[in-house]
């Protein structure tokens, strides 16, 4: 990431500060602030664990979806990804409309922004809102932002006029899972050693020697509360092993 920003190669600057490895990124089709890995992804090579052979997958063969890929479904646990090829842009169109990126950039006071400006802004936003995994154990965003039909959205809006949404194909909208969790009064809620992060309720943290069972039970409590309150079932983004 940093080497691309230094070289002024654009396309993944909105993914700045996402913890993890490059090889794991296609499995999850990682994304943040309006950008997904699939937007710049060209191909990967992977070792077939059954045959030991190296195989190649192009973008369309990975069956990318929202935080999803073929490697989380029918090819789960069958490959080790060893190399990823991305197509970067030398003259990129910066994506600054998602979240608070534009507001953060306006503080700089420049008329035109660089790839590094966007990366720095996102790093600042993430650092202020999200726990540092080196200090506080967490698995990042625990739930996917649910996609609901517009009829349900308008029904919810009758009672919650401030419900935010993002455009989505078809007669659907994407709703921030963090907003749903916060509206259920779950920020900071603790179960065993696990807790909902105070600054970003989409993140579940290991607050006090939490067990895996603590985390899973807390996640299920959140799912039940959101389902009861809004009629929306949150889907876990993380893999349960």
C-alpha positions as CSV (number, residue, x, y, z in Angstrom):
1,X,0.0,0.0,0.0
2,X,2.6,2.5,1.1
3,X,4.8,1.8,-1.9
4,X,1.9,2.4,-4.3
5,X,1.1,5.7,-2.6
6,X,4.8,6.8,-2.8
7,X,4.9,5.9,-6.5
8,X,1.7,7.8,-7.1
9,X,-0.1,4.7,-8.3
10,X,-3.8,5.0,-7.6
11,X,-6.7,2.6,-7.0
12,X,-6.2,1.2,-3.5
13,X,-5.5,4.3,-1.4
14,X,-9.0,4.1,0.1
15,X,-7.9,0.7,1.5
16,X,-5.2,2.3,3.6
17,X,-4.6,0.9,7.1
18,X,-6.7,-2.2,6.6
19,X,-4.8,-4.9,8.6
20,X,-4.0,-8.2,7.0
21,X,-2.0,-9.7,4.1
22,X,-2.2,-9.2,0.4
23,X,-2.8,-12.9,-0.1
24,X,-5.9,-12.8,2.1
25,X,-7.3,-9.7,0.4
26,X,-9.0,-11.5,-2.6
27,X,-10.6,-14.1,-0.3
28,X,-12.6,-11.4,1.4
29,X,-12.6,-8.9,-1.5
30,X,-11.6,-6.4,1.1
31,X,-13.2,-2.9,0.8
32,X,-13.5,0.4,2.5
33,X,-14.7,3.9,1.8
34,X,-16.4,3.1,-1.5
35,X,-13.6,0.9,-2.9
36,X,-13.2,-2.8,-3.2
37,X,-10.2,-4.9,-4.1
38,X,-12.0,-6.2,-7.2
39,X,-11.9,-2.7,-8.7
40,X,-8.1,-3.0,-9.3
41,X,-7.7,-6.8,-9.2
42,X,-6.4,-8.5,-12.4
43,X,-5.4,-12.0,-11.4
44,X,-3.8,-14.2,-8.7
45,X,-1.8,-17.4,-8.5
46,X,-2.5,-20.0,-5.9
47,X,-1.3,-23.5,-4.8
48,X,-3.9,-26.2,-5.0
49,X,-3.7,-28.0,-1.7
50,X,-4.8,-31.3,-3.2
51,X,-2.5,-31.4,-6.2
52,X,0.3,-29.1,-5.2
53,X,0.0,-27.4,-8.6
54,X,0.0,-23.6,-9.1
55,X,-3.2,-22.4,-10.7
56,X,-4.2,-18.9,-12.0
57,X,-7.5,-17.1,-11.5
58,X,-8.6,-14.0,-13.4
59,X,-10.9,-11.4,-11.9
60,X,-14.2,-12.9,-13.3
61,X,-13.1,-16.4,-12.1
62,X,-12.9,-15.3,-8.5
63,X,-16.6,-14.6,-8.4
64,X,-16.2,-11.4,-6.3
65,X,-19.1,-10.1,-4.3
66,X,-19.6,-7.9,-1.4
67,X,-16.9,-9.2,1.1
68,X,-17.1,-12.4,-0.8
69,X,-15.3,-14.6,-3.4
70,X,-15.2,-18.1,-4.7
71,X,-12.5,-18.8,-2.0
72,X,-15.1,-18.3,0.8
73,X,-17.5,-20.7,-0.9
74,X,-17.0,-23.7,-3.1
75,X,-13.2,-23.3,-3.0
76,X,-12.9,-22.6,0.7
77,X,-9.7,-24.0,2.3
78,X,-8.6,-25.6,-1.0
79,X,-6.0,-23.0,-2.1
80,X,-3.1,-20.9,-0.7
81,X,-2.8,-17.6,-2.5
82,X,0.8,-16.9,-3.3
83,X,0.7,-13.9,-5.7
84,X,-1.8,-11.1,-6.5
85,X,-1.7,-8.8,-9.6
86,X,-3.4,-5.4,-9.4
87,X,-3.8,-2.9,-12.2
88,X,-3.0,0.6,-10.8
89,X,-3.7,4.0,-12.4
90,X,-1.1,6.6,-13.0
91,X,-3.9,9.3,-13.4
92,X,-6.6,8.0,-11.1
93,X,-10.0,9.5,-10.3
94,X,-9.9,9.9,-6.6
95,X,-12.9,8.6,-4.6
96,X,-13.5,11.0,-1.8
97,X,-17.3,11.0,-1.5
98,X,-17.6,8.2,1.0
99,X,-17.8,8.8,4.8
100,X,-15.8,11.8,6.1
101,X,-13.1,11.7,3.5
102,X,-14.1,15.0,1.9
103,X,-14.5,16.8,5.2
104,X,-11.1,15.6,6.3
105,X,-9.5,16.8,3.0
106,X,-11.1,20.2,3.3
107,X,-9.2,20.7,6.5
108,X,-6.0,20.6,4.4
109,X,-7.0,23.7,2.5
110,X,-5.8,22.6,-0.9
111,X,-7.8,23.0,-4.1
112,X,-6.5,19.7,-5.6
113,X,-5.7,16.6,-3.7
114,X,-3.2,13.8,-4.3
115,X,-3.3,10.1,-3.8
116,X,-1.2,10.6,-0.6
117,X,-3.7,13.2,0.6
118,X,-6.5,10.7,0.4
119,X,-4.5,7.9,2.0
120,X,-3.4,10.2,4.8
121,X,-7.0,11.3,5.4
122,X,-8.3,7.7,5.6
123,X,-5.5,6.7,7.9
124,X,-6.4,9.6,10.2
125,X,-10.1,8.7,10.2
126,X,-9.5,5.0,10.8
127,X,-6.9,5.7,13.5
128,X,-9.4,7.9,15.4
129,X,-12.4,5.6,15.0
130,X,-11.0,2.1,15.0
131,X,-9.0,0.2,17.7
132,X,-5.4,-0.6,17.0
133,X,-5.2,-4.4,16.6
134,X,-1.7,-4.3,18.0
135,X,-3.1,-3.0,21.2
136,X,-6.7,-4.3,21.3
137,X,-7.6,-7.6,19.9
138,X,-10.3,-7.4,17.2
139,X,-11.3,-8.8,13.8
140,X,-12.1,-5.6,12.1
141,X,-15.6,-5.0,10.8
142,X,-17.6,-8.0,12.2
143,X,-20.8,-7.6,10.1
144,X,-21.6,-6.7,6.5
145,X,-23.6,-3.6,5.8
146,X,-27.0,-5.2,5.0
147,X,-28.7,-4.7,1.6
148,X,-32.5,-4.2,2.0
149,X,-35.3,-3.4,-0.4
150,X,-36.5,0.1,-0.6
151,X,-40.0,-0.8,0.8
152,X,-38.4,-1.9,4.1
153,X,-36.2,1.1,4.1
154,X,-39.1,3.5,3.9
155,X,-41.0,1.5,6.6
156,X,-38.1,1.9,8.9
157,X,-37.7,5.6,8.0
158,X,-41.2,6.3,9.5
159,X,-39.8,5.6,13.0
160,X,-36.2,6.4,12.3
161,X,-36.1,9.5,10.0
162,X,-32.3,9.7,10.2
163,X,-31.6,6.2,8.8
164,X,-28.7,6.6,6.4
165,X,-28.4,4.6,3.1
166,X,-26.1,4.2,0.1
167,X,-27.2,3.5,-3.4
168,X,-27.2,-0.1,-4.6
169,X,-28.3,-1.8,-7.8
170,X,-31.9,-2.6,-8.3
171,X,-34.7,-1.7,-5.9
172,X,-32.3,-2.0,-2.9
173,X,-30.2,0.2,-0.6
174,X,-27.2,-0.5,1.6
175,X,-27.6,0.4,5.3
176,X,-24.7,0.9,7.6
177,X,-24.6,-1.9,10.1
178,X,-22.9,0.3,12.6
179,X,-25.9,2.7,12.6
180,X,-28.3,-0.2,13.2
181,X,-26.1,-1.5,16.1
182,X,-25.8,1.9,17.7
183,X,-29.6,2.6,17.4
184,X,-30.1,-0.6,19.3
185,X,-28.2,0.9,22.2
186,X,-25.4,-1.7,21.9
187,X,-22.3,0.6,21.8
188,X,-20.0,-0.5,24.6
189,X,-22.1,-3.5,25.6
190,X,-19.9,-6.3,27.1
191,X,-20.4,-10.0,27.2
192,X,-17.8,-12.0,29.1
193,X,-14.5,-10.5,28.0
194,X,-15.9,-9.4,24.6
195,X,-17.4,-5.9,23.9
196,X,-18.8,-3.7,21.3
197,X,-16.3,-0.9,20.5
198,X,-17.4,2.5,21.8
199,X,-16.2,4.5,18.7
200,X,-17.2,2.0,16.0
201,X,-20.0,-0.4,17.0
202,X,-19.3,-2.5,13.9
203,X,-16.1,-3.8,15.6
204,X,-16.1,-6.4,18.4
205,X,-13.1,-6.2,20.7
206,X,-11.3,-8.5,23.1
207,X,-11.7,-6.3,26.2
208,X,-10.7,-8.7,28.9
209,X,-9.4,-12.1,27.9
210,X,-12.4,-12.9,25.8
211,X,-12.9,-16.5,24.6
212,X,-14.0,-17.2,21.1
213,X,-17.3,-18.3,22.5
214,X,-17.7,-14.9,24.2
215,X,-17.2,-13.2,20.8
216,X,-19.6,-15.5,19.0
217,X,-22.3,-15.1,21.7
218,X,-22.0,-11.3,21.6
219,X,-22.3,-11.3,17.8
220,X,-25.5,-13.5,18.0
221,X,-26.9,-11.1,20.7
222,X,-26.4,-8.2,18.3
223,X,-28.0,-10.1,15.4
224,X,-31.0,-10.9,17.5
225,X,-31.5,-7.3,18.7
226,X,-31.1,-5.8,15.3
227,X,-33.5,-8.4,13.8
228,X,-36.1,-7.7,16.5
229,X,-35.8,-3.9,16.2
230,X,-35.5,-3.4,12.4
231,X,-36.4,-6.7,10.8
232,X,-32.9,-7.0,9.4
233,X,-30.6,-9.9,9.9
234,X,-27.0,-8.9,10.0
235,X,-24.6,-11.2,8.2
236,X,-21.2,-11.9,9.8
237,X,-18.3,-10.6,7.7
238,X,-15.7,-12.7,9.5
239,X,-15.1,-16.4,8.9
240,X,-16.1,-18.6,11.8
241,X,-13.7,-21.6,12.0
